[in-house]
Amino acid sequence: MNLNILLTALIIGLFSIVSCNKEEPARIPTTRTFRMGFQNSAPRVDNVNLFLQSLELWSQRADAAMITTEVPWDSLYAGKPIPLYVIHNYQVLVNYYRSKNLKLWIYIDPQNGLNRASDANALVARGKSIAQDDVQKLYRRFAVVMDSILRPEHLGLALETNLIRDASTLAIYSGVKKAANDAAADVRAIDKTVKLSVSVQADYAWGRLLGNGTYVGIAQDFTDFPFIEELGISSYPYFDFSMPEEIPLDYYSKLMEGKSLPIFISEGGWTSATFTGPNKKLIEGNPASQQNYITLQSKLLDKAQATAVFQLVFTDIDVSSLPSTIDPSIEYYSHLGLVDLNLQPKPSLKAWEDIFKRPLQ
């Protein structure tokens, strides 16, 4: 699923305070433990002005920023020097984030953001795979350069690892595991302070994407990626839950039972539109349920004492503007924005703003 370079940035990352005691209303927190942010997005990828307008709008409502990307295999195999690629594609944006005092999270996907059963499309086209040693070395070099030049506070080296483990082949998963662990060692050799992580898919860990609703957890991910210092969580619960209020309040915190590591929401959301999803299942969403999700999610974040939450797309996505090479499943994630295709606010933006007003603890 993650999604993820300006095009892959659009691939995908969220969100009724209800009193259950009529005599004693539920306490509304006055502070928050979690930073709030976005990855820059725009309704149409062919309009630079829209990216700039979107950036100006969301950066007023954030204290963190996310860059999440697949490795730019096409550019690297075409001979583009990695440092030049990073400088040309990210440095100006990161400088802007720094000018706004936004803490920076970077996530690098060694696999396929929209198809967890497959290698990245650019690798498949070349007959390559992350299972191969030379491909892993290129990924490791890209991760090191991204960290060295952009100096993020947080660095993720694989996304939705539990989903990859079950959806892809053993060779692909083993390649992702080896590449991420080796990259962690490479980065740590030159950077002693950046926080290292991977992300897991919460809905899958809860069995919600398996069709049986049996909780399976994420213990194997901690075994396979022992460098984890904090954990990213991906969650798109609208694929299985009918309404946000059905989500258990320990949806995030239960994943960390027996662990004391920080967690953050690296991507996710709730759709504001109704559409036919995987296996012809009707996914029902609307602006009100999206607003309720953001409010409810703040309670999940409070319970888990999360450190950050990212709504990867600030805007809805005009799927008709995307290249034909983009996986059509992007449609499933095209109505996650807090503003619509014309940058007009949805009700969910007000819910986000209300939470953002709580001082960061």
SERO-4910 file (N, C-alpha, C, O; in steps of 0.05 Angstrom, whole numbers):
BEGIN
 pado doro    nc1    nc2    nc3   cac1   cac2   cac3    cc1    cc2    cc3    oc1    oc2    oc3
  Met    A     16    -24      0      0      0      0     17     25      0     13     39    -19
  Asn    A     35     32     17     47     58     17     56     64    -11     74     47    -13
  Leu    A     56     73    -27     44     93    -41     66    107    -53     57    127    -41
  Asn    A     88    117    -65    107    133    -56    123    135    -80    143    149    -80
  Ile    A    213    241   -118    196    230   -127    169    243   -129    155    226   -117
  Leu    A    155    258   -136    130    271   -129    106    253   -135     85    255   -122
  Leu    A    109    235   -155     87    218   -161     82    198   -139     60    195   -129
  Thr    A    103    184   -131    100    164   -110     92    177    -84     82    163    -66
  Ala    A     98    202    -81     89    216    -57     59    217    -55     48    220    -33
  Leu    A     46    215    -79     17    216    -79      4    189    -74    -21    187    -72
  Ile    A     21    168    -71     10    142    -69      0    138    -41     15    125    -27
  Ile    A     -6    141    -38    -17    138    -12     -8    160      2    -14    164     25
  Gly    A     -5    153     76    -10    154     96    -34    153    107    -36    155    131
  Leu    A   -112    215    158   -111    190    174   -135    191    191   -127    206    209
  Phe    A   -152    186    197   -160    190    222   -187    177    225   -198    178    247
  Ser    A   -297    222    346   -321    227    357   -316    222    385   -318    202    398
  Ile    A   -309    243    390   -306    239    419   -333    233    431   -351    251    429
  Val    A   -337    209    442   -363    202    452   -362    197    482   -344    183    492
  Ser    A   -380    207    496   -381    201    524   -395    175    530   -417    170    519
  Cys    A   -383    158    546   -395    133    552   -406    134    581   -415    113    591
  Asn    A   -405    157    594   -415    160    621   -431    186    622   -419    208    622
  Lys    A   -457    184    624   -474    207    623   -469    226    647   -474    250    645
  Glu    A   -461    214    670   -457    231    694   -430    245    694   -427    266    706
  Glu    A   -410    233    681   -383    244    681   -373    244    652   -362    224    643
  Pro    A   -375    267    638   -366    268    610   -337    260    607   -320    265    625
  Ala    A   -331    248    584   -303    240    579   -285    265    578   -293    286    567
  Arg    A   -262    263    590   -243    285    591   -230    289    564   -220    270    552
  Ile    A   -230    313    554   -217    319    529   -189    328    535   -185    348    550
  Pro    A   -169    315    524   -141    322    530   -136    351    522   -146    361    502
  Thr    A   -119    364    538   -112    392    532    -85    395    518    -78    416    509
  Thr    A    -70    373    518    -44    372    504    -42    348    487    -60    331    487
  Arg    A    -21    346    471    -16    322    455     13    314    457     31    331    461
  Thr    A     18    288    455     45    277    455     57    275    427     81    271    424
  Phe    A     40    277    407     48    271    380     49    296    362     32    314    363
  Arg    A     71    297    346     72    316    325     53    309    303     44    286    301
  Met    A     46    328    287     26    324    265     38    335    239     49    357    238
  Gly    A     35    319    218     46    328    192     36    314    168     18    297    170
  Phe    A     47    321    145     39    311    120     63    306    102     86    314    109
  Gln    A     59    292     80     77    292     58     66    310     37     41    310     32
  Asn    A     82    326     24     71    345      5     57    331    -18     67    311    -30
  Ser    A     33    340    -25     17    328    -46      2    350    -60      0    373    -50
  Ala    A    -10    343    -83    -27    362    -98    -48    346   -113    -44    322   -118
  Pro    A    -70    358   -119    -92    344   -133    -83    333   -160    -91    311   -168
  Arg    A    -66    349   -175    -57    340   -201    -26    343   -202    -15    363   -193
  Val    A    -13    322   -212     16    321   -211     29    338   -233     54    341   -233
  Asp    A     14    349   -251     26    364   -273     24    394   -268     29    410   -287
  Asn    A     18    403   -244     15    431   -238     32    439   -214     24    434   -191
  Val    A     55    451   -219     73    458   -197     60    478   -178     65    477   -154
  Asn    A     44    497   -188     32    516   -171     13    504   -150     11    514   -128
  Leu    A      1    482   -158    -17    468   -139      0    456   -116     -9    456    -93
  Phe    A     23    445   -123     41    435   -102     49    457    -82     49    453    -58
  Leu    A     55    480    -93     63    503    -76     40    513    -59     44    519    -36
  Gln    A     16    514    -71     -7    523    -56    -13    503    -33    -19    511    -11
  Ser    A    -12    478    -40    -17    457    -20      3    459      3     -4    457     26
  Leu    A     29    462     -5     50    464     15     46    487     34     49    484     59
  Glu    A     38    510     24     33    533     41     10    528     60     10    536     83
  Leu    A    -11    514     50    -35    509     66    -29    489     89    -35    495    112
  Trp    A    -17    467     82    -14    446    103      9    453    123      7    445    146
  Ser    A     29    467    114     51    473    133     43    492    155     57    494    175
  Gln    A     20    505    152      9    522    174     -5    505    195    -12    514    216
  Arg    A     -9    479    188    -24    461    206     -7    437    213    -18    415    217
  Ala    A     19    440    215     36    418    220     61    426    236     69    450    235
  Asp    A     72    407    250     98    412    263    117    389    256    138    385    270
  Ala    A    111    374    235    128    353    225    123    349    195    102    358    185
  Ala    A    142    337    181    139    332    153    150    304    146    168    294    159
  Met    A    138    292    126    146    265    118    155    266     88    142    278     72
  Ile    A    176    252     82    184    245     55    184    215     53    200    202     67
  Thr    A    167    203     37    167    174     34    168    168      4    153    179    -12
  Thr    A    186    151     -3    192    146    -31    202    119    -37    217    107    -20
  Glu    A    195    107    -59    209     84    -69    237     93    -79    241    117    -84
  Val    A    255     75    -80    281     82    -92    277     90   -121    263     76   -135
  Pro    A    289    111   -130    285    120   -158    302    103   -177    321    113   -189
  Trp    A    294     78   -180    310     59   -195    316     68   -223    339     66   -233
  Asp    A    296     79   -237    300     88   -265    322    108   -267    340    106   -284
  Ser    A    322    128   -250    343    149   -251    370    138   -244    390    145   -256
  Leu    A    371    121   -224    397    110   -215    409     91   -236    433     92   -241
  Tyr    A    392     75   -248    402     57   -269    409     72   -295    424     62   -312
  Ala    A    398     96   -298    405    113   -321    431    128   -316    440    142   -334
  Gly    A    443    124   -293    469    136   -287    468    161   -271    489    174   -268
  Lys    A    445    170   -262    444    195   -246    459    191   -220    453    172   -205
  Pro    A    479    208   -214    493    205   -188    473    209   -165    457    228   -165
  Ile    A    474    192   -145    455    193   -123    456    220   -109    435    231   -103
  Pro    A    479    231   -102    479    257    -88    465    279   -105    450    295    -94
  Leu    A    470    279   -131    457    299   -148    427    295   -148    411    314   -147
  Tyr    A    418    270   -150    389    264   -150    377    274   -124    356    288   -125
  Val    A    389    268   -101    378    277    -76    377    307    -74    356    318    -65
  Ile    A    398    320    -81    399    350    -80    378    362    -98    363    380    -90
  His    A    376    352   -123    358    364   -142    328    359   -136    311    376   -142
  Asn    A    322    337   -123    294    329   -118    284    336    -90    260    338    -86
  Tyr    A    302    339    -71    293    342    -43    304    365    -28    291    375     -9
  Gln    A    327    376    -35    341    395    -18    325    420    -14    322    430      9
  Val    A    313    432    -35    298    456    -32    274    452    -14    268    469      3
  Leu    A    260    430    -18    237    423     -1    244    420     28    231    431     46
  Val    A    266    406     33    275    402     61    284    429     73    278    434     97
  Asn    A    296    446     57    303    473     68    278    488     76    278    502     96
  Tyr    A    257    485     60    232    498     68    221    487     94    212    502    111
  Tyr    A    222    460     97    213    448    121    229    458    145    217    464    166
  Arg    A    255    460    142    271    470    164    264    499    171    265    507    194
  Ser    A    258    515    150    251    543    155    225    545    171    221    565    185
  Lys    A    208    525    169    183    524    185    186    509    211    167    505    226
  Asn    A    211    500    217    217    486    242    201    459    243    192    451    265
  Leu    A    198    446    220    184    420    220    205    398    223    225    397    209
  Lys    A    200    380    242    217    356    245    212    338    221    190    336    211
  Leu    A    234    325    212    233    310    186    235    280    190    254    270    203
  Trp    A    216    266    179    216    237    177    221    229    148    207    241    130
  Ile    A    239    211    142    243    201    115    239    171    115    250    157    132
  Tyr    A    223    161     96    218    132     93    225    124     65    216    135     46
  Ile    A    243    104     63    252     94     37    242     66     33    248     48     49
  Asp    A    227     62     11    214     36      6    231     20    -13    234     28    -36
  Pro    A    242     -3     -5    258    -20    -23    241    -38    -40    251    -52    -57
  Gln    A    214    -37    -36    196    -55    -50    176    -40    -66    182    -17    -75
  Asn    A    152    -50    -70    132    -38    -87    110    -26    -69     96    -40    -55
  Gly    A    108      1    -70     89     15    -52     60      8    -55     45      9    -36
  Leu    A     51      1    -80     23     -5    -84     17    -34    -88     -6    -42    -89
  Asn    A     38    -51    -89     34    -79    -93     54    -94    -76     77    -99    -85
  Arg    A     46   -102    -52     64   -114    -34     72   -143    -41     87   -156    -27
  Ala    A     61   -153    -63     68   -180    -72     91   -179    -92    102   -200   -100
  Ser    A     99   -155   -100    118   -152   -123    141   -134   -116    141   -118    -97
  Asp    A    163   -138   -132    184   -118   -132    174    -92   -143    153    -91   -156
  Ala    A    190    -70   -140    183    -45   -152    180    -48   -182    195    -64   -194
  Asn    A    162    -34   -195    157    -37   -223    181    -33   -240    186    -47   -260
  Ala    A    198    -13   -232    222     -7   -248    242    -30   -247    256    -34   -266
  Leu    A    242    -44   -225    260    -68   -223    249    -91   -240    264   -104   -254
  Val    A    223    -95   -238    211   -117   -254    216   -112   -283    222   -131   -298
  Ala    A    214    -87   -293    219    -81   -321    247    -87   -330    252    -92   -353
  Arg    A    265    -87   -311    294    -93   -317    301   -122   -311    325   -129   -314
  Gly    A    282   -137   -302    289   -165   -295    305   -166   -269    320   -185   -265
  Lys    A    302   -145   -252    317   -143   -228    299   -148   -204    274   -149   -206
  Ser    A    311   -153   -180    296   -157   -156    313   -148   -132    337   -149   -132
  Ile    A    299   -139   -111    312   -132    -86    326   -157    -74    342   -154    -55
  Ala    A    319   -180    -84    333   -205    -74    362   -206    -84    377   -222    -73
  Gln    A    369   -190   -104    396   -191   -115    415   -172   -100    407   -151    -92
  Asp    A    439   -181    -97    459   -167    -81    465   -139    -93    467   -120    -78
  Asp    A    468   -137   -119    474   -111   -131    452    -90   -127    457    -67   -124
  Val    A    427   -100   -128    404    -82   -123    404    -73    -94    399    -50    -89
  Gln    A    409    -91    -76    410    -84    -48    431    -63    -42    427    -44    -27
  Lys    A    454    -66    -56    476    -46    -51    468    -18    -61    475      2    -49
  Leu    A    453    -17    -84    443      9    -94    423     21    -74    424     45    -69
  Tyr    A    406      5    -64    387     15    -44    401     25    -19    394     46     -9
  Arg    A    421     10    -10    436     18     14    450     45      9    451     62     27
  Arg    A    462     48    -14    476     73    -21    456     96    -21    462    118    -11
  Phe    A    432     92    -32    412    113    -33    403    121     -5    400    145      1
  Ala    A    400    101     12    392    107     40    413    124     55    406    143     69
  Val    A    438    116     51    460    131     64    461    160     54    465    178     70
  Val    A    459    164     28    461    191     17    437    208     26    440    231     32
  Met    A    413    196     26    389    211     35    393    221     64    387    244     70
  Asp    A    404    203     81    409    211    109    431    232    111    429    251    125
  Ser    A    453    228     96    476    245     98    471    273     89    480    293    101
  Ile    A    455    276     67    450    303     56    426    316     69    428    340     75
  Leu    A    405    302     74    380    314     84    379    315    114    364    331    125
  Arg    A    394    299    128    396    299    157    369    298    171    363    316    187
  Pro    A    353    278    166    327    276    179    331    268    209    352    257    216
  Glu    A    311    274    225    312    265    253    304    235    254    311    221    273
  His    A    289    226    234    278    198    235    281    186    207    277    200    187
  Leu    A    289    161    206    294    147    180    282    119    181    289    103    198
  Gly    A    264    114    162    251     88    159    263     73    135    267     85    114
  Leu    A    269     47    139    284     33    119    268     10    105    279     -4     88
  Ala    A    243      7    113    225    -12     99    197     -6    108    193      3    131
  Leu    A    178    -10     91    150     -4     97    132    -28     96    134    -45     79
  Glu    A    114    -29    116     94    -50    117    106    -78    115     98    -95     99
  Thr    A    126    -83    132    142   -107    130    125   -132    135    130   -153    123
  Asn    A    106   -131    153     89   -155    158     72   -162    134     67   -185    128
  Leu    A     64   -142    119     48   -147     95     65   -158     73     57   -176     59
  Ile    A     90   -147     70    108   -158     50    114   -188     56    115   -204     38
  Arg    A    119   -194     81    126   -221     89    106   -242     80    113   -264     72
  Asp    A     80   -235     82     59   -254     75     50   -252     47     39   -271     35
  Ala    A     53   -228     34     42   -224      7     62   -231    -14     54   -239    -36
  Ser    A     88   -227     -9    108   -231    -30    121   -258    -28    114   -275    -11
  Thr    A    140   -263    -46    156   -288    -45    176   -287    -22    183   -265    -12
  Leu    A    186   -310    -14    207   -311      6    232   -296     -3    245   -283     13
  Ala    A    238   -298    -29    262   -285    -39    260   -254    -37    279   -241    -28
  Ile    A    236   -243    -43    233   -214    -41    234   -206    -12    248   -186     -5
  Tyr    A    220   -220      5    220   -212     34    248   -214     45    257   -197     60
  Ser    A    262   -236     39    289   -239     49    307   -217     39    325   -207     53
  Gly    A    303   -209     14    319   -187      3    313   -160     17    332   -145     23
  Val    A    288   -155     23    280   -131     38    293   -131     65    304   -112     75
  Lys    A    291   -154     78    302   -157    105    332   -152    106    342   -137    123
  Lys    A    347   -165     87    376   -162     87    383   -133     79    401   -121     92
  Ala    A    370   -122     59    376    -95     51    372    -75     73    389    -57     78
  Ala    A    350    -77     87    343    -58    109    363    -61    132    372    -41    143
  Asn    A    369    -85    140    388    -89    162    416    -79    154    430    -67    171
  Asp    A    425    -85    130    451    -75    121    451    -45    119    471    -32    126
  Ala    A    430    -33    109    428     -4    107    429      9    135    441     30    139
  Ala    A    415     -4    154    416      7    182    444      8    192    452     27    205
  Ala    A    460    -13    187    488    -14    196    504      8    181    521     21    194
  Asp    A    499     11    155    513     32    140    508     60    151    526     76    155
  Val    A    482     65    156    474     92    166    485     96    194    496    118    199
  Arg    A    483     76    210    492     80    238    522     84    240    532     96    259
  Ala    A    537     74    221    566     77    221    574    107    217    596    114    226
  Ile    A    557    123    205    564    151    200    545    170    214    550    194    215
  Asp    A    523    161    224    503    178    237    493    164    263    479    144    262
  Lys    A    502    175    285    496    162    311    469    171    323    461    161    344
  Thr    A    456    191    311    433    203    324    406    198    310    385    198    324
  Val    A    405    194    284    380    190    271    365    165    282    378    145    287
  Lys    A    339    168    286    323    146    297    315    127    274    304    137    254
  Leu    A    322    102    276    317     82    255    292     66    260    285     60    283
  Ser    A    278     59    238    253     44    241    245     30    215    258     33    195
  Val    A    224     13    217    209      4    195    180     10    202    174     18    224
  Ser    A    162      5    183    134      7    189    120    -20    186    129    -37    171
  Val    A     98    -23    201     81    -47    198     53    -39    191     45    -16    195
  Gln    A     38    -57    181     10    -52    173     -8    -61    195    -11    -85    200
  Ala    A    -21    -42    209    -37    -48    232    -62    -65    226    -68    -83    240
  Asp    A    -76    -58    204   -100    -73    197    -94   -103    192   -110   -120    198
  Tyr    A    -71   -108    180    -62   -135    175    -55   -149    201    -62   -172    205
  Ala    A    -41   -135    218    -33   -146    244    -58   -154    261    -57   -173    276
  Trp    A    -80   -140    258   -104   -146    272   -121   -167    258   -142   -174    268
  Gly    A   -112   -176    235   -127   -196    220   -150   -185    204   -166   -200    193
  Arg    A   -152   -159    202   -174   -146    189   -172   -150    158   -193   -149    145
  Leu    A   -148   -153    148   -145   -156    119   -143   -186    112   -141   -193     88
  Leu    A   -144   -203    132   -142   -232    127   -170   -245    124   -172   -268    116
  Gly    A   -190   -229    131   -217   -240    129   -227   -255    153   -250   -263    154
  Asn    A   -210   -260    173   -218   -275    196   -219   -259    222   -229   -268    242
  Gly    A   -207   -235    222   -208   -218    245   -192   -229    268   -196   -219    291
  Thr    A   -174   -248    264   -157   -259    285   -132   -243    288   -117   -240    269
  Tyr    A   -127   -232    312   -103   -216    317    -78   -233    314    -77   -254    327
  Val    A    -59   -224    299    -34   -239    295     -9   -224    305     11   -237    310
  Gly    A    -12   -198    310     10   -183    321     34   -179    302     31   -184    278
  Ile    A     56   -169    313     79   -162    296    105   -171    309    126   -160    304
  Ala    A    104   -192    325    128   -202    338    151   -208    319    174   -203    324
  Gln    A    144   -220    296    164   -228    277    180   -204    265    203   -207    259
  Asp    A    166   -182    264    179   -158    253    202   -148    271    222   -138    262
  Phe    A    198   -150    297    219   -142    316    242   -161    314    265   -153    319
  Thr    A    236   -186    309    258   -206    306    274   -202    280    298   -203    280
  Asp    A    259   -196    259    272   -193    232    287   -167    229    305   -165    213
  Phe    A    279   -147    244    291   -120    241    299   -110    269    287    -92    280
  Pro    A    320   -122    280    328   -116    307    339    -87    312    343    -79    334
  Phe    A    343    -73    290    353    -45    293    331    -25    300    337     -2    306
  Ile    A    306    -34    301    283    -16    306    287     -1    332    290    -13    353
  Glu    A    286     25    330    286     43    354    260     56    359    254     66    381
  Glu    A    243     57    339    216     67    340    201     53    318    213     43    299
  Leu    A    175     52    320    159     37    300    139     54    286    124     69    298
  Gly    A    139     53    259    119     66    243     95     47    239     98     23    237
  Ile    A     71     59    238     47     43    235     31     54    212     25     78    210
  Ser    A     24     36    193      6     42    171    -22     32    176    -25      9    186
  Ser    A    -42     48    171    -69     38    176    -89     52    158    -91     76    157
  Tyr    A   -105     35    144   -127     45    126   -151     29    134   -160     12    118
  Pro    A   -163     34    157   -184     16    168   -210     16    153   -227     -1    157
  Tyr    A   -214     36    135   -239     36    120   -243     13    101   -265      8     92
  Phe    A   -221     -2     96   -224    -26     79   -239    -48     93   -249    -66     80
  Asp    A   -241    -47    120   -255    -69    134   -276    -59    153   -297    -71    156
  Phe    A   -271    -37    167   -291    -26    186   -312     -9    171   -305      5    152
  Ser    A   -337    -11    179   -358      4    166   -358     33    175   -365     51    159
  Met    A   -350     38    200   -349     65    210   -326     67    230   -319     47    243
  Pro    A   -315     91    234   -292     94    252   -297     85    280   -279     74    293
  Glu    A   -322     89    290   -328     82    318   -325     52    324   -325     45    347
  Glu    A   -323     35    303   -319      7    308   -290      0    315   -284    -22    324
  Ile    A   -271     18    310   -243     13    315   -237     12    345   -244     30    359
  Pro    A   -224    -10    355   -217    -11    383   -198     11    391   -181     19    375
  Leu    A   -201     21    416   -184     43    425   -155     34    429   -138     51    431
  Asp    A   -150      8    430   -123     -1    433   -112    -11    406    -94    -28    405
  Tyr    A   -122      0    385   -115     -9    358    -85     -5    352    -73    -21    338
  Tyr    A    -73     16    364    -44     20    361    -29      9    385     -9     -4    382
  Ser    A    -39     15    409    -24      8    433    -21    -23    436      0    -31    447
  Lys    A    -40    -39    427    -38    -68    430    -14    -79    415     -2    -99    422
  Leu    A     -7    -66    392     15    -75    376     41    -74    392     60    -88    386
  Met    A     42    -57    412     67    -52    427     68    -66    454     85    -60    470
  Glu    A     49    -84    459     49    -98    485     75   -112    489     85   -127    472
  Gly    A     87   -108    512    113   -120    518    137   -104    508    160   -112    512
  Lys    A    132    -82    494    153    -65    483    151    -37    495    129    -29    504
  Ser    A    173    -23    496    172      4    506    183     24    486    191     46    493
  Leu    A    182     17    460    191     34    439    170     55    432    146     50    434
  Pro    A    179     78    422    160     98    413    146     89    387    158     73    372
  Ile    A    122     98    382    108     92    357     98    117    345     94    137    359
  Phe    A     94    117    318     82    139    304     66    128    281     72    106    271
  Ile    A     47    143    271     31    135    248     45    146    223     45    170    219
  Ser    A     56    128    207     71    136    184     54    141    159     63    155    141
  Glu    A     31    130    158     12    134    136    -15    123    143    -17    106    161
  Gly    A    -36    132    129    -62    121    134    -84    142    128    -78    163    116
  Gly    A   -108    136    136   -130    154    132   -157    140    129   -158    116    131
  Trp    A   -177    156    124   -204    146    120   -216    160     96   -214    185     94
  Thr    A   -227    145     77   -237    157     52   -262    173     57   -278    167     74
  Ser    A   -265    194     41   -289    210     42   -308    204     19   -327    218     14
  Ala    A   -303    182      5   -320    174    -18   -326    145    -17   -313    129     -4
  Thr    A   -348    137    -31   -356    109    -33   -346     98    -60   -348    111    -80
  Phe    A   -334     74    -59   -324     62    -84   -324     32    -81   -327     21    -59
  Thr    A   -319     18   -103   -317    -11   -103   -288    -18    -99   -271    -11   -116
  Gly    A   -282    -31    -78   -254    -37    -71   -245    -65    -80   -257    -76    -98
  Pro    A   -224    -76    -68   -214   -102    -75   -236   -123    -72   -253   -122    -54
  Asn    A   -235   -143    -90   -255   -165    -89   -284   -155    -92   -302   -167    -82
  Lys    A   -287   -132   -105   -313   -120   -111   -329   -113    -85   -353   -112    -86
  Lys    A   -314   -109    -64   -327   -101    -39   -334    -71    -39   -317    -55    -47
  Leu    A   -358    -65    -31   -366    -37    -30   -354    -23     -5   -359    -31     17
  Ile    A   -338     -3    -10   -326     13     11   -342     39     14   -342     55     -5
  Glu    A   -354     43     37   -371     66     40   -357     87     57   -350     82     80
  Gly    A   -353    110     45   -341    132     59   -356    158     53   -369    160     32
  Asn    A   -353    178     70   -365    204     66   -350    224     82   -335    216    100
  Pro    A   -354    250     77   -339    270     92   -343    269    122   -324    274    138
  Ala    A   -367    262    131   -372    261    160   -357    238    173   -346    242    195
  Ser    A   -356    215    161   -342    192    173   -312    198    173   -298    189    191
  Gln    A   -302    211    152   -274    219    152   -267    238    175   -247    235    188
  Gln    A   -285    257    180   -281    275    202   -281    260    229   -264    265    246
  Asn    A   -300    242    232   -301    226    257   -276    210    261   -267    206    283
  Tyr    A   -265    200    239   -241    183    241   -217    199    252   -203    190    269
  Ile    A   -214    224    243   -192    240    252   -195    245    282   -175    244    297
  Thr    A   -219    252    291   -224    257    319   -219    231    335   -207    232    356
  Leu    A   -230    209    326   -226    184    340   -196    176    341   -187    166    361
  Gln    A   -182    180    319   -154    172    318   -138    187    339   -118    176    349
  Ser    A   -145    211    345   -130    226    366   -132    211    392   -113    212    408
  Lys    A   -154    197    397   -157    181    422   -140    156    421   -128    148    441
  Leu    A   -137    144    397   -119    121    394    -90    130    399    -75    116    411
  Leu    A    -84    153    388    -57    164    391    -50    170    420    -28    165    430
  Asp    A    -70    182    434    -66    189    463    -62    163    479    -44    162    496
  Lys    A    -78    143    474    -75    118    489    -48    105    484    -37     93    503
  Ala    A    -38    107    460    -12     95    453     12    113    460     35    105    456
  Gln    A      6    137    469     28    157    474     46    160    449     70    160    451
  Ala    A     33    162    426     47    163    401     64    189    399     58    208    413
  Thr    A     84    188    383    102    211    380     96    228    355    105    251    353
  Ala    A     81    217    336     75    232    311     52    218    296     47    194    300
  Val    A     39    233    279     19    222    261     21    237    234     23    262    234
  Phe    A     21    221    213     24    233    186      0    226    169     -7    203    166
  Gln    A    -11    246    157    -32    244    136    -16    248    110    -10    271    103
  Leu    A     -9    226     96      9    229     74     -2    249     53     14    265     42
  Val    A    -27    247     47    -38    266     27    -55    287     40    -74    281     54
  Phe    A    -48    312     36    -64    334     46    -88    339     28   -109    347     37
  Thr    A    -84    333      2   -105    338    -18   -116    312    -29   -102    291    -28
  Asp    A   -140    312    -39   -150    290    -56   -133    289    -81   -119    308    -88
  Ile    A   -135    267    -96   -118    263   -119   -136    259   -144   -155    243   -144
  Asp    A   -131    275   -165   -145    272   -190   -131    249   -205   -111    253   -218
  Val    A   -143    225   -203   -131    202   -215   -128    204   -245   -109    193   -256
  Ser    A   -145    219   -258   -143    222   -287   -118    237   -295   -110    236   -319
  Ser    A   -105    251   -277    -80    265   -284    -55    248   -281    -33    257   -288
  Leu    A    -58    224   -270    -35    207   -265    -26    192   -290    -43    187   -307
  Pro    A     -1    186   -293      8    170   -316     -5    142   -316    -12    132   -295
  Ser    A     -8    131   -339    -21    105   -342     -5     83   -329    -16     61   -324
  Thr    A     20     88   -323     37     68   -310     31     64   -281     40     45   -269
  Ile    A     17     83   -269     10     81   -240    -11     59   -236    -30     58   -251
  Asp    A     -6     42   -216    -25     21   -210    -53     32   -206    -56     51   -191
  Pro    A    -74     21   -219   -101     32   -216   -112     31   -188   -131     44   -182
  Ser    A    -99     15   -171   -109     14   -143   -105     40   -128   -114     44   -106
  Ile    A    -90     59   -140    -87     86   -129   -114     98   -124   -117    115   -107
  Glu    A   -134     90   -140   -162    100   -137   -172     96   -108   -187    113    -98
  Tyr    A   -164     74    -96   -173     68    -68   -164     89    -48   -176     92    -27
  Tyr    A   -143    104    -55   -131    123    -36   -134    152    -46   -121    170    -35
  Ser    A   -151    157    -65   -152    183    -78   -170    203    -63   -171    226    -71
  His    A   -185    194    -43   -202    213    -28   -195    214      2   -213    215     19
  Leu    A   -169    213      7   -160    214     35   -153    242     44   -148    247     68
  Gly    A   -153    261     25   -144    288     32   -163    303     51   -186    296     54
  Leu    A   -151    322     65   -167    340     82   -179    363     67   -196    378     77
  Val    A   -169    367     42   -182    386     24   -187    371     -3   -175    350     -8
  Asp    A   -205    382    -18   -214    368    -43   -196    376    -66   -174    387    -63
  Leu    A   -204    369    -90   -188    373   -114   -184    403   -120   -165    410   -134
  Asn    A   -201    420   -109   -198    449   -113   -186    463    -88   -188    487    -85
  Leu    A   -175    447    -70   -162    456    -45   -182    468    -26   -175    485     -9
  Gln    A   -208    461    -30   -228    470    -11   -230    451     13   -229    427      9
  Pro    A   -233    462     37   -232    446     61   -256    426     62   -278    433     55
  Lys    A   -250    402     72   -270    383     80   -275    386    110   -258    399    123
  Pro    A   -296    374    121   -300    376    150   -277    364    165   -272    372    188
  Ser    A   -262    345    154   -240    333    167   -218    352    174   -203    348    193
  Leu    A   -215    373    158   -194    393    163   -199    407    190   -180    412    205
  Lys    A   -224    413    196   -230    426    221   -223    408    245   -213    417    265
  Ala    A   -229    382    242   -222    362    263   -191    362    267   -182    362    290
  Trp    A   -176    362    245   -147    362    247   -138    388    261   -120    386    279
  Glu    A   -149    410    254   -141    436    265   -147    437    295   -131    448    311
  Asp    A   -169    426    303   -176    426    332   -155    410    348   -148    418    370
  Ile    A   -147    388    337   -126    371    351    -99    386    350    -85    386    370
  Phe    A    -93    398    328    -67    412    326    -65    435    345    -43    443    353
  Lys    A    -87    447    353    -87    469    372    -78    461    400    -69    477    416
  Arg    A    -80    435    406    -71    425    432    -40    429    433    -27    419    415
  Pro    A    -30    442    453     -1    445    455     14    419    455      5    399    468
  Leu    A     37    417    441     53    393    441     67    390    468     81    408    477
  Gln    A     62    368    481     73    363    508    103    359    507    115    354    527
***
